[in-house]
Amino acid sequence: MKRYAEAAGLDVEKLSGHSLRAGFVTSAAENRASISRIMEVTRHRDPRTVETYVRRADRFKDHAVDGFL
């Protein structure tokens, strides 16, 4: 992964397999993929782990201050 990231011009010191996996789960959750479909890709065994990312993705959706900034 780091070899491809470096070839793409990314700072490999800031990347890891976990950051790639976490980014995928968060993006999939933002796009309303089901937890079971996300788990098919990530091979998480416990849906509670995936739900932590879903909550992170939803943190500012439909927030009370939407439209103020």
Backbone bond lengths (Angstrom), bond angles and torsions (degrees), N, CA, C in turn:
res aa  C-N    CA-C-N  psi(-1)  N-CA   C-N-CA  omega(-1)  CA-C   N-CA-C  phi
1 M - - - 1.415 - - 1.531 109.81 -
2 K 1.321 116.86 -44.21 1.468 119.65 -177.02 1.527 111.32 -65.18
3 R 1.319 116.99 -33.79 1.471 119.35 178.61 1.528 110.38 -62.78
4 Y 1.337 116.93 -44.15 1.469 120.57 179.32 1.524 111.17 -69.06
5 A 1.303 116.97 -38.06 1.468 120.31 178.48 1.521 110.42 -64.29
6 E 1.313 116.18 -42.21 1.464 119.92 178.59 1.531 110.76 -64.28
7 A 1.331 116.77 -41.20 1.461 120.70 177.82 1.519 111.59 -62.92
8 A 1.334 116.38 -28.15 1.467 121.21 178.31 1.529 111.90 -84.41
9 G 1.336 116.40 -1.40 1.452 119.87 177.80 1.519 114.33 85.40
10 L 1.322 117.53 16.42 1.460 120.98 179.97 1.521 110.63 -89.14
11 D 1.320 116.27 155.56 1.457 122.12 177.57 1.522 108.39 -78.24
12 V 1.321 117.09 103.55 1.461 121.04 -174.49 1.526 112.78 -69.49
13 E 1.313 117.74 -17.54 1.465 120.17 177.92 1.525 111.27 -69.59
14 K 1.318 117.88 -19.52 1.460 122.11 -179.08 1.520 112.71 -99.20
15 L 1.333 117.23 4.05 1.463 120.82 -175.78 1.523 111.12 -117.41
16 S 1.310 114.23 152.04 1.463 120.80 173.41 1.522 107.80 -153.60
17 G 1.307 115.41 169.57 1.457 119.32 175.20 1.516 111.01 -59.00
18 H 1.326 116.27 -37.59 1.463 120.06 -179.75 1.521 111.04 -65.90
19 S 1.326 117.75 -41.77 1.470 118.92 -179.38 1.521 110.87 -64.53
20 L 1.321 117.00 -35.67 1.466 120.35 176.80 1.526 110.71 -65.55
21 R 1.316 116.35 -45.60 1.465 121.29 179.55 1.521 110.76 -64.75
22 A 1.324 116.88 -44.94 1.468 120.71 179.82 1.520 110.90 -63.83
23 G 1.322 117.26 -40.14 1.463 120.67 177.74 1.510 112.20 -63.48
24 F 1.330 116.11 -40.54 1.463 119.52 177.43 1.520 111.12 -62.56
25 V 1.338 116.83 -48.42 1.464 120.52 -177.53 1.524 110.63 -61.35
26 T 1.331 116.42 -43.88 1.460 120.20 179.98 1.526 110.69 -62.94
27 S 1.331 117.24 -45.07 1.467 120.67 178.99 1.517 111.66 -64.35
28 A 1.309 116.48 -41.34 1.465 119.74 178.69 1.527 110.26 -63.80
29 A 1.328 116.74 -41.01 1.467 120.36 178.57 1.527 110.84 -64.80
30 E 1.333 117.02 -40.53 1.467 120.36 177.83 1.522 111.16 -61.59
31 N 1.326 116.44 -30.84 1.461 121.82 179.83 1.523 112.45 -92.53
32 R 1.313 115.67 14.38 1.464 123.91 173.39 1.529 114.80 64.75
33 A 1.337 116.43 30.44 1.466 118.83 172.29 1.524 108.17 -69.31
34 S 1.305 117.18 145.59 1.459 120.04 179.30 1.528 110.01 -72.30
35 I 1.303 114.87 153.14 1.461 119.88 -179.64 1.529 110.15 -59.91
36 S 1.313 117.86 -39.86 1.465 119.91 -179.39 1.523 111.65 -63.58
37 R 1.325 117.24 -37.75 1.478 119.92 178.59 1.528 110.84 -70.50
38 I 1.317 116.52 -38.18 1.470 119.83 176.61 1.528 109.39 -62.16
39 M 1.328 116.06 -43.78 1.460 120.46 -178.36 1.527 111.96 -64.61
40 E 1.327 118.40 -28.08 1.463 121.06 176.01 1.527 110.72 -61.29
41 V 1.333 116.11 -36.98 1.462 120.91 -177.95 1.528 111.04 -81.65
42 T 1.315 116.43 -46.21 1.463 120.42 -172.71 1.526 113.75 -84.21
43 R 1.327 115.80 -18.19 1.456 122.34 -176.89 1.532 112.88 64.17
44 H 1.326 116.48 25.14 1.461 118.85 170.81 1.526 107.32 -61.35
45 R 1.298 116.57 144.87 1.465 120.28 179.07 1.519 111.68 -98.27
46 D 1.316 116.29 -22.94 1.455 119.99 -174.97 1.523 109.46 -118.72
47 P 1.330 118.58 118.79 1.466 120.44 -179.37 1.535 113.01 -61.39
48 R 1.321 117.38 -22.82 1.471 119.10 178.75 1.522 111.09 -63.21
49 T 1.321 116.54 -32.70 1.463 120.05 177.73 1.519 109.91 -65.75
50 V 1.315 116.73 -44.81 1.466 121.14 179.88 1.527 109.99 -65.37
51 E 1.311 117.31 -37.42 1.465 120.86 -179.00 1.527 112.76 -60.63
52 T 1.331 118.16 -27.67 1.466 119.05 177.03 1.518 110.63 -62.41
53 Y 1.320 116.93 -37.20 1.457 120.88 177.60 1.521 111.45 -72.21
54 V 1.318 116.93 -36.74 1.458 121.11 179.06 1.528 109.44 -63.18
55 R 1.312 117.14 -43.69 1.471 119.67 177.52 1.521 111.27 -62.00
56 R 1.330 116.52 -38.90 1.465 120.03 178.30 1.523 110.31 -63.26
57 A 1.320 117.37 -41.57 1.463 121.84 -179.48 1.525 111.04 -67.02
58 D 1.326 117.06 -32.68 1.464 121.54 -177.29 1.522 114.04 -89.63
59 R 1.299 117.09 -2.98 1.461 121.05 -172.50 1.527 113.60 -50.98
60 F 1.318 118.01 -41.54 1.467 120.10 -175.53 1.525 113.00 -112.25
61 K 1.315 117.62 12.57 1.465 120.63 175.56 1.527 109.16 -77.76
62 D 1.305 116.52 136.80 1.464 121.40 177.76 1.526 111.67 53.32
63 H 1.321 115.79 40.92 1.471 121.82 -178.03 1.533 109.62 -79.94
64 A 1.302 116.97 151.00 1.459 122.17 -177.26 1.524 112.94 -60.28
65 V 1.317 118.45 -26.91 1.467 120.47 -177.68 1.520 113.30 -98.54
66 D 1.328 117.76 13.54 1.465 120.48 176.29 1.527 109.78 -54.56
67 G 1.314 115.28 135.05 1.454 120.44 176.84 1.525 114.36 92.61
68 F 1.344 117.80 -8.66 1.457 119.36 179.85 1.513 112.68 -78.75
69 L 1.327 117.27 -29.77 1.467 119.70 -177.81 1.501 111.77 -105.66
